[in-house]
Structure formats: C-alpha cells, structure tokens
Amino acid sequence: MNSVSTPSEAHTSFRIDRKLQATPARVFAAWSRAEAKQAWFSCHDDWRDAGYALDFRVGGSEYNEVSDGDGLAHVFRAHFLDIVPDRRIVYAYELLLGERRISVSLVTVAFQPDAGGTLMSFTEQMVFLDGYTDNGERREGTEVGLDKLGAWLVSPSADAVVG
C-alpha cells in the first residue's frame, strides 16, 4: 500500500462468471440472507470478525468489519441501489483500512437460469484512492469468496439456511 499526500484516483473494473450448482432463487438467497452471506463472504478464514449487519432492500445497507493478523480493521460498507429477486443485485460500497478509505466500487451481480443451475456474473467497477495500489488483490479476493459461495451452496449447512 502506498501513501501519498496528493489526492489521486485509479479506475479499473473486472467481471467474474461462475456456473453454480443451485437455482437462481437459492443463489439469490445466499446473497440476501445475513446468516447465508456470513457463511461464505470472507476471503480470509483466519481474520477475526468484528461486526456484521445486513438490511437487504433497495436503500438498505450492509456492514462487515474484520481484523487482519496485525489487528488492522478492514471495513466494508455497502448500499443497495437495485434489487430484482432471483435476477439482479446492484450495490455501491466503500472499503476502509483502519480509518483510510482505499476504494469505492459499484457492483452488479446477475443471475441467469442455466441447465438446472445458475450462471452468475459479478461485475465490479472501482476507483482506488490516494495512491492505494491493489495489484490484483481485489479480483483475487473476490474469486476466493465466489469459490466459497459455490462450495457453500452445495453443502449440507446451506440447506438449513437457504432451503
């Protein structure tokens, strides 16, 4: 992570597609129910949870705070802009390291029925702020989280939460 005194912006985007072995309704539920989302959302299993809240509705918000191995807080604060049940979620979020905002993003998650499962597309447009350099870590962390989602959806523990 770089630190600079002059404000700066660096824009980028990525898209990740996943074929999931679950119906669009089940995949949507994994995004929209707090207990489900907490089961798969983190990309770091060894980090300590410090707070989570989900108000899943247009105009609602999501908050997730974890501490890394050095005790640094990583804070995710999202606001839901568009929700079409079983089809689409659009949200904006900021990511903070301690008190420093490092990025702001717009995310679209789309769900399409596909041969008994779901084709899920995750698109993120982001701006990294004030000298923060990502080096591909955001995409890598997102891929880890989406891999965890795919595994969780076919696990017995998912049945109790999303049916």
C-alpha positions in Angstrom: 0.0 0.0 0.0 1.4 3.4 -1.0 0.7 6.6 0.8 0.6 10.0 -0.9 -0.3 13.5 0.2 -1.9 14.5 -3.1 -5.4 13.1 -3.8 -5.4 10.7 -6.8 -7.8 8.2 -8.4 -7.1 5.0 -10.3 -10.0 3.3 -12.1 -10.4 -0.3 -13.1 -13.0 -3.0 -13.5 -13.4 -6.7 -13.8 -16.0 -9.4 -14.4 -16.2 -12.9 -13.0 -18.6 -15.5 -14.3 -19.5 -18.6 -12.3 -21.6 -21.6 -13.1 -23.3 -22.6 -9.8 -25.0 -25.9 -9.0 -28.1 -24.2 -7.4 -31.2 -22.5 -8.6 -31.2 -18.7 -9.1 -33.6 -18.5 -6.1 -31.1 -20.4 -3.9 -28.1 -18.3 -5.1 -30.0 -15.1 -4.6 -30.9 -16.2 -1.0 -27.2 -16.8 -0.3 -26.6 -13.1 -1.1 -29.7 -11.7 0.6 -29.9 -13.5 4.0 -27.4 -12.5 6.7 -26.7 -15.9 8.0 -26.0 -17.2 4.5 -23.8 -14.3 3.4 -21.7 -14.5 6.5 -21.0 -18.2 5.8 -19.2 -17.6 2.6 -18.4 -13.8 2.2 -15.0 -13.5 3.7 -11.9 -14.2 1.6 -9.7 -14.7 4.7 -10.7 -17.5 7.0 -8.0 -16.6 9.6 -9.2 -13.0 10.1 -11.3 -12.1 13.2 -15.0 -10.9 12.7 -15.6 -7.6 14.3 -19.1 -6.8 13.2 -21.8 -7.6 10.6 -25.2 -6.2 9.7 -27.4 -6.7 6.6 -30.5 -4.7 5.7 -31.2 -6.2 2.3 -33.6 -3.9 0.5 -33.3 -1.1 -2.0 -31.9 1.8 0.1 -30.7 -0.7 2.7 -27.1 -1.4 3.7 -24.5 -4.0 4.6 -21.7 -3.6 7.0 -18.8 -6.1 7.5 -15.7 -5.4 9.6 -12.9 -7.9 10.1 -9.4 -7.5 11.6 -6.4 -9.0 9.9 -3.5 -10.8 11.6 -1.9 -7.4 12.6 -5.2 -6.1 14.1 -5.9 -3.7 11.2 -9.6 -3.2 10.6 -10.9 -3.9 7.1 -14.4 -2.2 6.8 -16.9 -2.9 4.0 -19.9 -0.5 3.9 -22.4 -1.1 1.1 -25.7 0.5 0.0 -28.2 -1.4 -2.2 -29.3 0.5 -5.2 -31.3 -2.0 -7.2 -32.7 -5.5 -6.4 -34.7 -7.8 -8.7 -35.4 -11.0 -6.8 -33.6 -14.0 -8.3 -32.2 -11.9 -11.1 -30.0 -8.9 -10.1 -28.4 -7.0 -7.2 -26.7 -3.7 -7.7 -24.8 -2.1 -4.8 -22.1 0.6 -4.1 -19.5 0.1 -1.4 -16.5 1.7 0.2 -13.6 -0.2 1.6 -11.6 1.2 4.5 -8.3 0.0 6.0 -8.4 1.4 9.5 -9.7 5.0 9.1 -8.4 5.3 5.5 -10.9 4.9 2.6 -8.9 3.0 -0.1 -11.6 2.4 -2.7 -15.2 3.0 -3.8 -17.0 0.5 -6.1 -20.2 -0.2 -8.0 -21.1 -3.9 -8.2 -23.7 -5.7 -10.3 -24.4 -9.4 -9.6 -26.7 -11.0 -12.2 -28.3 -14.5 -12.0 -29.4 -16.4 -15.1 -31.0 -19.9 -15.1 -28.6 -22.3 -16.8 -29.3 -26.1 -17.2 -30.6 -26.8 -13.7 -28.2 -24.3 -12.1 -27.3 -20.7 -12.3 -24.9 -18.6 -14.4 -23.9 -15.8 -12.0 -22.0 -12.8 -13.4 -20.2 -10.4 -10.9 -19.1 -7.1 -12.4 -17.2 -4.6 -10.3 -16.2 -1.0 -11.3 -13.9 0.6 -8.8 -11.8 3.6 -8.1 -8.7 3.2 -5.9 -8.0 6.4 -3.9 -5.0 8.5 -3.0 -2.1 6.2 -4.0 -3.6 2.9 -2.9 -2.3 0.2 -5.2 -4.2 -3.1 -5.4 -2.0 -5.2 -7.6 -5.0 -7.5 -8.5 -5.8 -8.4 -4.8 -9.4 -7.3 -5.1 -10.2 -9.6 -8.0 -8.2 -12.4 -6.3 -10.1 -12.0 -3.1 -13.4 -11.8 -4.9 -12.6 -15.0 -6.7 -11.9 -16.7 -3.4 -15.2 -15.5 -2.0 -17.1 -16.7 -5.0 -15.4 -20.1 -4.9 -16.5 -20.3 -1.3 -20.1 -19.4 -2.3 -20.1 -22.2 -4.9 -18.9 -24.8 -2.3 -21.2 -23.5 0.4 -24.3 -23.7 -1.9 -23.9 -27.5 -2.3 -23.0 -28.1 1.4 -25.5 -29.6 3.9 -25.1 -26.4 6.1 -26.7 -24.3 3.2 -29.8 -26.4 3.3 -30.7 -25.2 6.8 -30.3 -21.5 5.7 -31.5 -21.2 2.1 -33.5 -24.4 1.7 
